[in-house]
Amino acid sequence: MPEPDPTATSNRTAQTRRPRRGTAQGGFRADIQALRAIAVAGVVLYHLWPHRLPGGFVGVDVFFVISGYLITSHLLKRPPRTPREVAEFWARRVKRLLPASLLVLTVTALVSFKLAPVSTWQDTGKQIVASALYVQNWILSFDSVDYLAADNAPTAVQHFWSLSVEEQFYFFWPILIGLLALFVAKSRSRTKVTYLVGIGLVTGASLVYSIWMSIHEPAQAYFVTPVRLWELSAGGLVAVLFGGRKASTGQLSALCSWAGLFGIAACFMFIKGTMAFPGYIALLPVVSTALVLAAYSTSTLSPMGLMKLRGVQFTGNTSYSIYLWHWPFVVLLPTVVGNLRWWHKFGIIAAVLLLAWLTMVWVEKRFKFSRFFASTRRTFITAAVIMAVAVTSGASVQFASYAKERASQSALEQAFSDDDPCLGAEAIESNTQNPGSCPEPKKLLLDPATAKTDKADAYPDKCWTRAPFTDARPICHYGNGKKRVALVGNSHAGHWLPALQVLAKENDWTIDTYLVDTCNPTDATIHMETREKSKGCHSYGRWAKEKTTNGDYDAIITSNRQVSPIEGFDLDNTVEPAAKGYKPFLKSWAEAGIPVVVLRDTPFPSRAGVSSVPDCVATHGPRSPQCTGTLTTWNSIDPLANAADSLNLPKQTVINSNSQFCPDGTCPATIGGVIVYFDGSHMTSTYSKTLAPWLSRKLKHTSGLDLID
């Protein structure tokens, strides 16, 4: 995240001799502004043309190194020795960073309320509040491993995670530098060595943790502050070693400067989002940026001539505001114009540059040089007020979402209470018996905002075994009847739980869940992010087979979505080897004499690019062709059902539910006034409940099964 000028001091004399932006210890550096321009250009172009510049997101890592370098340079020049001086440092950061960022947050809240799909309001509001309080990165880290949030679409403020990381760094860093300075004063140690050792220990520890975390929990690691700290502190090491030095005209420095720029360009072209990043891969952009900073080359052979170009310097000078404004455009404009075409993207660039310039002139500089904010106390009070405004705007968006959810839930409760024969999947049966008796209502009973969080009880009850699959293996229990049923599989077994709970209440069942996330209970080894997870998933499968085979169950109900390929195969060619892995399970249950019901996997909207059905409905309408599929376009592979069909074992039945999702071969987003999916593949709890009568009829006519009274 780009950070404005970090060098102005708090006294008035210093303010009359204001150093220019992009300075370190007082001297203007065009190379730093150029690095900022390159970094923000990489981020913006990546977000607009991700396939053309797959590694542009590492521009954030370039910003981290620059910020660490500039802030450390400033602190080394004048280490804070008292709590008051630390507070003054924080006040300078506040008036440079908060006004522009909180302006963007407030404007984004208003525009999101007007333009964004209602299904995104809750997440947007939550993240605006988190961004205003500078904890956005932790919210995203938590959501990346949270069942209730992992599938959520990006919000218009998601990019504030990097600003949160920097603000947390700015809170911690002056305290560390002050303590190191105090140690030097007390022990009379060598100043430079002390700083190198202190900052080096932080950098090394964070880098090791970053590598470990990026391998074991890559989604979560991307946002975590300790994982990113080494990138900022690496800039601090450069400041200790090379900060304050004069520009070099030597050939070696020119070579280092070019090498650094080529290294950053290589990152933009060859690093991909699928890699375990940051980890050791982030060493390339960090070291490359450090090379340019350390070289500080003004040789005629260096890239300084290009760096000083007016357009480059303007982009670097406005990089902070460019970063703030660009992402809301990328997220919100498609809700108005649909898929972004090339002219939309160039329009975004023009609009962002204009807004960035206006923000720099009328917001950043106004706060930065205002005499009113010469007082640390007034700065903090003002910051608290504008933070409160941003938090209120985010909370208001959340409140609007909650209000819609409450109204939707009330309407659904009434429909269930009235035994509405046209509610959800029941409309299909009613229309079959009496065509036209259940036309699709104009107003949805389950609206998009509510649908996104309308999930089976297994989610809030934390019934999932999670990677690395070897620790907690929860078994949840629903109902207290005499007939014991085991529900086995991954999330595509879990989304049948609401229907099964209805049947459990009606038919004297107890349901035990054996549910696992992103894994399939199978004897085959599934290829996952790490070898540890692959082994853990395989171990979980053996455990689930043993527990269910010896669990004295009256029936086993199972379903799976094949989310990952079998080792040695890609997903397109994994059906046969995956089916082989399921056969030992089916045979083991058959040998134990346990009736088995395999629920064939449901249609899969994400296969056709509908990653969030509620968002699609909120944006385009419930009957839009963009939110509708067919059995061909939404087809889902199902090796488990294939294995059961091929074995044809006694007391084992495969139930195909396609007719309940795609009547007449067309798969609508809404059926009977209910949105069918809460994301791009999982049933909403409401729709699942409305499938209970149909599923009851199917189970009643299944031979060898005595579950329905």
GUNUDO-464211 format. One line per 8 residues: for each residue y, x, z of C-alpha. Coordinates in steps of 0.05 Angstrom, whole numbers, plus 32768, in hexadecimal, padded with zeros to 4 digits. Each point is the difference from the previous one (the first is absolute). Example, Ala and Ser with C-alpha at 12.3 -4.5 7.8 and 13.67 -1.06 7.14 Angstrom:
<atoms>
7FA6,80F6,809C | 8045,801B,7FF3 .
</atoms>
This chain:
<atoms>
8000,8000,8000 | 8043,801F,7FEC | 8030,800E,8038 | 804C,8006,7FFA | 8029,803C,8014 | 7FE6,801A,8044 | 8035,8033,800D | 8040,7FE0,8018 .
8010,800F,8048 | 801D,7FD0,8032 | 8043,8023,800D | 803E,7FED,7FD8 | 800E,8046,7FE9 | 7FBD,8004,7FDE | 800C,7FBC,7FE1 | 803F,801A,7FDD .
7FD5,8037,7FE0 | 7FC8,7FD1,7FE9 | 7FC7,8025,7FDF | 7FE7,7FE0,7FC1 | 7FBF,7FD9,7FFC | 7FC1,802A,7FF8 | 8018,8037,802E | 7FDB,802C,8030 .
8029,8023,8035 | 8041,7FF2,7FDC | 7FF4,8017,7FB8 | 7FF7,7FCE,7FC7 | 7FBE,8007,7FDC | 7FF9,7FE1,7FBC | 7FB6,8010,8000 | 7FF4,7FD2,803C .
8025,7FC7,7FDD | 7FD6,800D,7FC2 | 7FC0,7FFE,8029 | 8016,7FBD,801C | 800D,7FE7,7FBA | 7FBB,8017,7FE8 | 7FDF,7FE0,803D | 8021,7FBC,7FFA .
7FF6,8000,7FB5 | 7FB6,800D,800B | 7FFA,7FC6,8031 | 8027,7FCE,7FD5 | 7FDD,8012,7FBF | 7FBC,7FFC,8023 | 8010,7FBA,801A | 8017,7FEA,7FBA .
7FCD,8026,7FD6 | 7FC6,8012,802F | 7FD0,8012,7FC8 | 8032,802F,7FDE | 8011,8025,8040 | 7FC4,7FF7,802E | 8017,8031,8035 | 8049,7FED,8003 .
7FF6,7FE6,8047 | 7FFF,8048,8019 | 804B,7FFE,7FF8 | 7FFF,7FE6,8048 | 7FDE,8041,8015 | 8037,8028,7FDE | 8033,7FD8,8028 | 7FDB,800F,8041 .
8003,804B,7FF5 | 804A,7FFD,7FED | 8011,7FD6,803E | 7FD9,802E,802D | 8024,803C,7FE3 | 8047,7FE3,8005 | 7FF8,7FE3,8046 | 7FE0,803F,801C .
8036,802B,7FE0 | 8035,7FD6,8022 | 7FDC,8001,8043 | 7FF5,804B,7FFE | 804A,800B,7FF5 | 8010,7FD6,803D | 7FC2,7FF1,802B | 800A,7FC4,802E .
7FFF,801A,8048 | 800F,7FC0,8026 | 7FEB,7FB7,7FFB | 8047,7FF0,7FE9 | 7FFB,802F,7FC5 | 7FBD,7FE2,7FED | 8021,7FBB,8002 | 8038,801A,7FD5 .
7FCD,8018,7FCD | 7FDF,7FBC,7FFF | 8043,7FDE,7FF8 | 800E,802B,7FC2 | 7FBE,7FEB,7FE2 | 800D,7FB8,8012 | 8042,7FFB,7FDB | 7FE5,8024,7FC3 .
7FC0,7FD8,7FF9 | 8004,7FBC,8020 | 803B,7FDE,7FDD | 7FE3,8005,7FBA | 7FB9,7FF3,8014 | 8010,7FC3,802A | 802D,7FE5,7FC9 | 7FC5,8004,7FD0 .
7FD2,7FDF,8032 | 802F,7FC6,800C | 800D,7FF4,7FB6 | 7FB5,8005,7FF1 | 7FF1,7FCC,8036 | 8031,7FCF,7FE0 | 7FE7,800D,7FB9 | 7FB7,7FFD,8015 .
800D,7FBC,8021 | 801D,7FE8,7FBE | 7FD1,8020,7FCD | 7FC0,801A,8020 | 7FC2,7FD4,8003 | 7FFC,7FDA,8041 | 7FBC,8021,800B | 8023,8043,800A .
8035,7FE9,8031 | 7FD9,800E,803F | 7FEE,8048,7FEC | 8046,800D,7FE5 | 8021,7FE7,8040 | 7FD2,8028,802C | 800C,803F,7FD8 | 804C,7FF7,7FFF .
7FFF,7FFD,804C | 7FD3,803D,8003 | 802C,8026,7FCE | 803F,7FEF,8027 | 7FDF,801D,803E | 7FE4,803C,7FDA | 7FB7,7FF2,800E | 7FEE,7FE7,7FBA .
7FCF,8039,7FF3 | 7FD7,7FED,803C | 7FFD,7FB7,7FEB | 7FE6,8015,7FBB | 7FCF,8030,801F | 7FE4,7FC9,802D | 7FFE,7FCE,7FC6 | 7FD9,8030,7FD5 .
7FC4,7FF9,802E | 800D,7FBA,801A | 7FD4,7FC9,7FE3 | 8038,7FCE,8005 | 8031,802A,7FD9 | 7FDD,8034,7FD5 | 8002,7FD5,7FC0 | 804A,7FEE,8006 .
802C,800E,7FC4 | 8038,8034,8008 | 8041,7FE3,801B | 8046,8010,7FE7 | 800C,802E,803B | 7FBE,8026,8002 | 8023,8040,7FE9 | 8024,8004,8043 .
7FC2,8020,801E | 801A,8045,7FED | 8043,7FF3,8020 | 7FDB,7FED,8040 | 7FDA,8042,7FFE | 8041,8026,7FF9 | 8023,7FDB,8037 | 7FC6,800E,802F .
8005,8049,7FEC | 804A,8000,800F | 7FF3,7FE4,8045 | 7FCE,8036,8011 | 801A,803D,7FDB | 8042,800E,8026 | 7FDA,7FFD,8041 | 7FCE,8033,7FE8 .
8036,802F,7FE5 | 8027,7FF8,8040 | 7FC3,8012,802A | 7FF2,803D,7FD5 | 8049,8015,8007 | 7FFB,7FF8,804B | 7FC0,802A,8001 | 8024,8037,7FDA .
803A,7FFE,8031 | 7FD3,8002,803E | 7FCD,8032,7FE8 | 802D,802B,7FD4 | 7FCC,7FFC,7FC9 | 8010,800F,7FB8 | 8021,7FC2,7FE5 | 7FE2,8000,7FBA .
7FBA,800F,8018 | 8004,7FC8,8034 | 8016,7FCD,7FCC | 7FCB,8017,7FCF | 7FC9,7FFB,8034 | 8017,7FBC,801B | 800B,7FDF,7FBC | 7FC3,8023,7FE4 .
7FD2,7FE3,8036 | 801A,7FBA,7FF0 | 7FF7,800B,7FB6 | 7FBA,801B,8007 | 7FE8,7FC9,802F | 801D,7FC9,7FD5 | 7FE3,801E,7FC0 | 7FBA,8004,801E .
8005,7FB8,8018 | 801B,7FEB,7FBC | 7FC4,801F,7FDC | 7FCF,7FE0,8031 | 8021,7FBC,7FFF | 8007,7FFF,7FB4 | 7FB6,800B,7FF8 | 7FE8,7FCF,8035 .
8035,7FC9,7FFD | 8029,800B,7FC0 | 8021,7FBC,7FFD | 8019,8004,8048 | 8011,804A,7FFC | 8034,7FF7,7FC9 | 8031,7FDF,8030 | 7FF3,8021,8043 .
8038,802C,801C | 7FD5,8038,801D | 7FDE,8007,7FBC | 8043,8007,7FDD | 8023,802B,8035 | 7FE9,8042,7FE3 | 8025,7FF2,7FBF | 8042,7FF9,8024 .
7FF2,803B,802F | 7FED,802B,7FC4 | 8048,7FF7,7FE9 | 8013,8017,8046 | 7FD8,8040,7FF8 | 8025,800E,7FBF | 8041,7FF5,8025 | 7FEC,8033,8036 .
7FEB,8034,7FCD | 8033,7FF6,7FC9 | 8036,7FD1,801A | 8048,8018,7FFC | 7FF1,8037,7FCD | 802D,800A,7FC5 | 7FEC,7FEC,7FBA | 7FD4,8031,7FDC .
800C,801A,7FB9 | 7FBE,8027,7FFD | 7FC9,7FF3,7FCE | 7FCC,7FF3,8035 | 8028,7FC7,801F | 800A,7FE3,7FBB | 7FB5,8003,7FF4 | 7FF2,7FDF,8043 .
8031,7FC9,7FF0 | 7FE0,7FF1,7FBD | 7FBA,8003,801F | 8015,7FCD,8034 | 801B,7FD0,7FCC | 7FC2,8007,7FD5 | 7FD6,7FF4,803E | 8025,7FBF,800E .
7FF9,7FEB,7FB7 | 7FB5,800E,8003 | 7FFB,7FD4,803E | 8022,7FC7,7FDB | 7FD0,8006,7FC6 | 7FBD,8010,8020 | 7FFE,7FE5,8047 | 7FE5,7FB9,8002 .
8003,7FC8,8033 | 7FB4,7FFF,8004 | 7FFF,8046,8020 | 7FFB,800B,804B | 804B,8009,8009 | 8026,8020,8022 | 7FCE,8030,801F | 7FF9,8044,7FDF .
8015,7FE3,7FBD | 8046,7FF8,801A | 8004,804C,8008 | 8013,8005,7FB6 | 8040,7FD6,8003 | 8012,801C,8044 | 7FF7,8049,7FEC | 8022,7FF3,7FBD .
803D,7FE2,8022 | 8001,8038,8033 | 8001,8033,7FC7 | 803F,7FE2,7FE2 | 8022,7FFC,8043 | 7FEE,8046,8014 | 8012,801E,7FBC | 8047,7FE4,7FFE .
8008,8020,7FBC | 8041,8001,7FD9 | 7FE7,8032,7FCD | 800E,7FF2,7FB7 | 7FB5,8000,7FF8 | 7FF7,7FCA,8035 | 8002,7FB4,7FF5 | 8043,7FFC,8024 .
8024,7FF1,7FBF | 7FD6,7FC2,7FF6 | 8006,7FEE,804A | 804C,7FFF,7FFC | 8002,7FCD,7FC8 | 802E,7FC6,8014 | 7FCA,7FCB,7FF8 | 7FCF,8027,802B .
8034,800A,8036 | 8014,7FB7,7FFF | 7FB8,7FEA,8007 | 7FF5,8030,8039 | 8041,7FEB,8022 | 7FEB,7FB6,7FFD | 7FB6,800C,800A | 7FFE,7FDF,8045 .
801D,7FBE,7FE6 | 7FD7,8004,7FC0 | 7FC1,8004,802A | 8016,7FC5,802C | 8013,7FD1,7FC7 | 7FCB,800D,7FCB | 7FC2,7FE3,8021 | 801B,7FBA,800E .
800F,7FFB,7FB5 | 7FBA,8016,7FEE | 7FE0,7FCC,802E | 802F,7FC5,7FF9 | 8015,8000,7FB7 | 7FBA,7FEF,7FE7 | 8004,7FBF,8028 | 8039,7FEB,7FD1 .
7FEE,801F,7FBD | 7FB4,800A,8005 | 7FE1,8041,7FEB | 8035,8036,7FF9 | 800E,8015,7FB8 | 8020,8042,7FED | 8046,7FE1,7FFD | 7FF7,7FE3,8045 .
7FEF,8045,801A | 803C,8022,7FE1 | 802A,7FC7,801B | 7FE5,800F,8045 | 8013,8049,7FF9 | 8047,7FEE,7FEB | 8009,7FCD,8038 | 7FE5,802F,8035 .
802D,8039,7FEA | 803D,7FD2,8004 | 7FEC,7FE4,8044 | 7FF0,8046,801A | 8045,8019,7FEC | 8023,7FC4,8020 | 7FD7,8008,803F | 8010,804A,8005 .
804B,7FF5,7FF6 | 800A,7FC0,8028 | 7FCA,8006,8036 | 7FE6,8046,800B | 8043,8024,7FFB | 8026,7FCA,8025 | 7FD3,8006,803D | 7FF7,804A,7FFA .
804A,8013,8001 | 801C,7FC7,802A | 8026,8016,803D | 7FE7,7FC2,8024 | 7FBB,801F,8001 | 8017,8042,801C | 7FEA,7FE2,8043 | 7FB5,8005,800C .
8002,7FC1,802A | 8023,7FD7,7FCA | 7FCE,801A,7FCD | 7FC4,7FE9,8029 | 8020,7FBC,8010 | 800F,7FF4,7FB7 | 7FBA,8016,7FED | 7FE2,7FCF,8032 .
802A,7FC7,7FE3 | 7FED,800D,7FB7 | 7FB8,800B,8013 | 8001,7FBC,8023 | 801B,7FE1,7FC0 | 7FC8,801F,7FD7 | 7FCB,7FEC,8034 | 801B,7FB9,8001 .
7FFE,7FFB,7FB5 | 7FB7,8016,8000 | 7FEE,7FD2,8039 | 8021,7FC6,7FDC | 7FD3,800B,7FC3 | 7FC4,8001,802E | 8016,7FC0,8023 | 8008,7FDC,7FBE .
7FB9,8014,7FEE | 7FE5,7FE8,8044 | 8023,7FBD,7FF7 | 7FDD,7FF5,7FBD | 7FBE,8015,801E | 8006,7FCF,8039 | 800F,7FC7,7FD0 | 7FC4,8013,7FD5 .
7FD2,8005,803B | 8016,7FBC,8019 | 7FF2,7FE0,7FBC | 7FBB,8021,7FFD | 7FED,7FE9,8046 | 8012,7FB9,7FEC | 7FD7,8004,7FC0 | 7FC3,801A,8025 .
8009,7FCA,8036 | 8003,7FCA,7FCA | 7FC1,801B,7FDE | 8028,8004,7FBF | 7FCC,7FFD,7FC8 | 8030,8024,7FD1 | 800D,803D,802D | 7FED,8043,7FE3 .
7FBA,8006,7FE4 | 7FEF,7FB8,8011 | 802E,7FEB,7FC7 | 7FCD,801E,7FCF | 7FC8,7FD2,8019 | 802E,7FC4,8002 | 8017,800C,7FB9 | 7FB8,800A,7FEA .
7FEB,7FBC,801B | 8041,7FDD,7FEC | 8027,8027,7FCB | 804A,8002,800E | 7FFA,7FE7,8047 | 801E,8041,801D | 8038,8019,7FD4 | 801E,8042,8017 .
803A,7FEF,802F | 8046,8015,7FED | 800B,801E,8045 | 7FCE,8032,801C | 7FE3,7FF1,8044 | 7FF1,804A,8009 | 803E,8024,7FE8 | 8003,8049,7FEA .
801F,8019,8040 | 7FC9,7FE1,802B | 7FC9,8012,7FCF | 800D,804A,8007 | 7FED,7FFF,8049 | 7FCD,7FC8,7FFC | 7FC3,802B,800F | 7FBD,7FF7,8022 .
7FFB,8008,804B | 7FDB,8041,7FF5 | 8043,8022,7FF2 | 8027,7FF1,803F | 7FBF,8003,8029 | 7FF6,8048,7FE6 | 7FB8,7FF4,7FEA | 8000,8038,7FCD .
7FDE,8043,8003 | 8031,8032,7FE3 | 7FFD,8046,7FE4 | 7FE0,802E,8012 | 7FCF,7FC8,8011 | 7FDE,8027,8038 | 802B,7FEB,803B | 800B,7FB8,8017 .
7FD2,7FCF,7FDB | 8017,7FBD,801A | 7FD5,7FC2,7FFB | 8028,7FC0,8008 | 7FE2,7FBD,8014 | 8016,7FBC,7FE9 | 7FE2,7FBF,801B | 7FCC,7FF9,8037 .
7FC8,7FDA,7FDE | 7FB5,800B,8001 | 7FFA,8014,7FB7 | 8013,8049,7FF7 | 8020,8017,7FBF | 8014,8047,7FEE | 803B,800A,7FCF | 7FF8,8044,7FDF .
802C,8025,7FCF | 8046,8017,7FF4 | 8041,7FD8,7FF9 | 7FE1,7FD3,7FCB | 7FCE,7FE9,8033 | 8037,7FFA,8034 | 8029,7FD0,7FD6 | 7FC7,7FCD,8003 .
8005,7FFE,804D | 8030,7FC5,8004 | 7FD0,7FD4,7FD7 | 7FC5,8018,802A | 8025,7FF1,8041 | 8009,7FB8,7FEA | 7FB5,7FFC,7FF2 | 7FF0,8022,8042 .
8026,7FCB,8026 | 7FDD,7FC8,7FDA | 7FB9,801D,8002 | 7FF7,8024,8042 | 8007,8048,7FE8 | 8014,8042,801F | 801B,8031,7FCD | 7FFC,804B,800C .
802A,802A,7FD1 | 7FEC,8044,7FE3 | 8040,800E,7FD9 | 8019,8042,7FE5 | 8040,8013,7FDC | 8000,8024,7FBC | 7FB5,800F,8008 | 7FC1,7FDB,7FEA .
7FC2,7FFB,802C | 7FCE,8020,7FD1 | 7FCC,8036,7FFD | 8026,8022,7FC7 | 8035,8033,8010 | 8045,7FE7,7FEC | 8034,8030,7FE6 | 803D,7FFD,802E .
803F,8029,800E | 7FDB,8032,802B | 7FB9,8016,800B | 8005,7FEB,8048 | 8011,7FB9,7FEC | 7FC7,7FFE,7FCD | 7FCE,8016,8035 | 801E,7FD0,8033 .
7FFB,7FC6,7FD0 | 7FB7,8010,7FF1 | 7FF3,8005,804B | 8020,7FBD,800C | 7FD3,7FE0,7FCC | 7FC1,801A,8022 | 801B,7FE7,8043 | 8011,7FBB,7FE5 .
7FBB,7FF9,7FE0 | 7FDC,8013,8040 | 802B,7FD1,802C | 7FF8,7FC4,7FD2 | 7FB6,800B,7FF0 | 7FEF,8003,804A | 8034,7FCF,8018 | 7FD5,7FC1,8000 .
802E,7FDB,7FD0 | 7FF1,7FBD,7FE0 | 8025,8015,7FC1 | 8029,8038,7FE3 | 803C,7FF0,7FD3 | 801A,803C,7FD9 | 8033,8010,7FCB | 8024,803F,7FE7 .
8035,8016,7FD1 | 7FED,8043,7FE0 | 8041,8024,8011 | 7FE8,8047,7FF4 | 7FCD,8020,7FD1 | 7FBE,801E,8014 | 8002,804B,8004 | 7FF5,8020,7FBC .
801A,7FC2,7FDA | 8042,7FE1,7FEE | 800F,7FB8,8012 | 7FF1,7FE7,7FBA | 7FB9,801D,8002 | 7FF0,7FF4,8049 | 7FE0,7FBB,7FFB | 7FB7,8017,7FF7 .
8000,8038,8034 | 8025,7FD3,8031 | 7FCC,7FC9,7FF5 | 7FC9,8031,8011 | 8024,800F,8042 | 8000,7FB7,8014 | 7FB6,7FF4,7FF2 | 7FE6,8023,8040 .
802D,7FD1,8028 | 7FE6,7FC2,7FDE | 7FB8,8017,8006 | 8009,8012,8049 | 801A,7FBA,8010 | 7FC9,7FE0,7FD7 | 7FCA,8027,8025 | 801E,7FE8,8042 .
7FFB,7FB8,7FE6 | 804B,7FF3,8006 | 801D,7FD0,7FCD | 8039,8020,7FD9 | 803A,7FE0,7FDB | 8026,802E,7FD0 | 8045,7FE4,7FF0 | 8011,801B,7FBB .
8043,8021,7FFF | 803D,7FD5,7FF1 | 802D,8009,7FC3 | 802F,803C,8005 | 8049,7FF5,7FEA | 8012,804A,800B | 7FD1,8012,7FC7 | 8034,7FE0,7FD1 .
803C,801E,8024 | 8010,7FC7,802F | 8003,802C,803E | 801E,7FC9,802C | 7FF4,7FB7,7FEF | 8033,7FE7,8033 | 8036,802D,7FE4 | 7FEE,7FE9,7FB9 .
8004,7FB7,8014 | 8042,800B,8025 | 801E,8024,7FC4 | 7FE4,7FD9,7FC5 | 7FE8,7FBD,801C | 7FBB,7FE6,8013 | 7FE9,7FED,7FBA | 801D,803C,7FDB .
7FD1,8021,7FCD | 8013,8043,8020 | 7FDD,7FEA,8040 | 7FC4,7FE1,7FDD | 7FBF,8021,7FE7 | 7FBC,7FF1,7FE4 | 7FBA,8012,8014 | 8005,8039,7FCD .
8043,801C,8014 | 7FF3,7FF8,804B | 7FB7,8014,7FFD | 7FE6,8027,803C | 7FC3,802D,7FFE | 7FCB,7FEE,8034 | 7FC6,8031,8007 | 7FE9,7FDD,8040 .
7FF6,7FBD,7FDD | 7FE0,8024,7FC5 | 7FCE,8022,802F | 7FEE,7FBE,8021 | 7FF7,7FDE,7FBC | 7FD3,8038,7FE7 | 7FD4,8002,803F | 7FF8,7FB5,8005 .
7FE5,8006,8047 | 7FEA,7FC4,8028 | 8034,7FDF,802D | 8038,8024,7FDB | 8033,7FD9,7FD9 | 803D,8013,7FD7 | 8039,7FCD,8001 | 8034,8004,7FC9 .
8044,7FE4,8013 | 8024,8009,7FBD | 8005,7FB5,7FF6 | 802A,7FFC,803F | 8032,8033,7FE7 | 8000,7FF6,7FB5 | 7FF2,7FB7,7FF0 | 7FF8,7FF7,7FB5 .
8000,804C,7FF9 | 804A,8007,8013 | 8012,8022,8041 | 8042,7FE4,801C | 8028,8020,8038 | 8003,7FBE,8025 | 7FCD,7FC9,8009 | 800D,7FC0,8026 .
8044,8017,8017 | 7FE4,803F,801E | 800A,8048,7FE9 | 7FBA,801B,7FF6 | 800B,804A,8010 | 802A,8024,8034 | 8003,803E,7FD5 | 7FDE,8013,7FBE .
7FB8,7FF1,8014 | 7FF7,7FE1,8045 | 7FFF,7FB6,800F | 8034,7FE2,802D | 7FE2,7FE4,8040 | 8017,7FBB,7FED | 7FDD,8000,7FBC | 7FC1,801D,8020 .
7FFF,7FC6,8032 | 8005,7FCD,7FC8 | 7FC1,801F,7FE1 | 7FD7,7FED,803E | 7FE8,7FBC,7FE4 | 7FEB,801F,7FBE | 7FDD,803B,8024 | 7FDE,7FCF,802F .
7FE1,7FDB,7FC5 | 7FE9,8041,7FE1 | 7FE0,8019,8040 | 7FDF,7FBD,800D | 7FDB,8004,7FBE | 7FEB,8049,8009 | 7FB5,8005,800A | 7FE7,8024,803E .
8042,7FF7,8023 | 800A,7FD2,803C | 8049,8006,8010 | 801F,7FBD,7FED | 7FF1,7FC4,802D .
</atoms>
